[in-house]
């Protein structure tokens, strides 16, 4: 039986990450009236940090010197990818529609490629650029429901700007992952989760001071469990490893799968129907990802970390 190549496995795992993150956005939107946004983010990272802690503990002593040397990058990455991104996203989901949020998040691959080119002079191959364009067009077609006139009728408000800020923050996090200290994956995840939780504690305290409270229910407990485990612990481990393996632009492009998975989850969980434009958009998204994978075969580095940084000590 023929085994899958490392690149193919990486893309399949990124597909799982995008499915989990699509569910995270749905939970954030569904729970907006029951859980204040920063409280949800605080609970998410506290739960995630507690889960990762036993796995990180054996490496903390060994990684002490690298942590002391690389703490500025740990702080930056923790504040960007864990704290700021989720603060903007959860807050934005309180004030914008899912359709607008999906369209805005489709900009991630282009922003990642632009930042990677600007900060690190990473060249975007023509085939890769074509892949980004195809996947983005597929997302836009799904959001537009097969009619370009739908886009002209969309209105962007405060929530859309917040989601846009989340896109920029996440893109920057993706590009800067190459600068992370060479520590065990569990150590890196644990420390950045703690940084995110500490930042969210300040914002959540302000929510509580303003009188915002959690409306406790079985659904709320389930929401906390989901966001704290699957889109946090599982997804971040996979995404960070994938970024190191195939490079920031290609890992960032996988985010174009999120709107597609969001539509599928809405159909499954909310009873919404799938239409021909969903299938057409899915086809463009898959074409874009395939083109990006083909571009990877013609350029081995592609912004990925050097081999020494890929050693998994966890």
Secondary structure, 3 states (H helix, E strand, C coil): CCCCCHHHHHHHHHHHHHHHHHHHHHHHHHCCCCCCHHHHHHHHHHHHHHHHHHHHHHHHCCCHHHHHHHHHHHHHHHHHHHHHHHHHHHHHCCCCCHHHHHHHHCCHHHHHHHHHHHHHCCCCCHHHHHHHHHHHHHHHHHHCCCCCHHHHCCCCCHHHHHHHHHHHHHHHHHHHHHHCCCCCHHHHHHHHHHHHHHHHHHHHHHHHHCCCCCCCCHHHHHHHHHHHHHHHHHHHHHHHHHHHHHCHHHHHHCCHHHHHHHHHHHHHHHCCCCCHHHHHHHHHHHHHHHHHHHHHHHCCCCCCCCHHHHCCCC
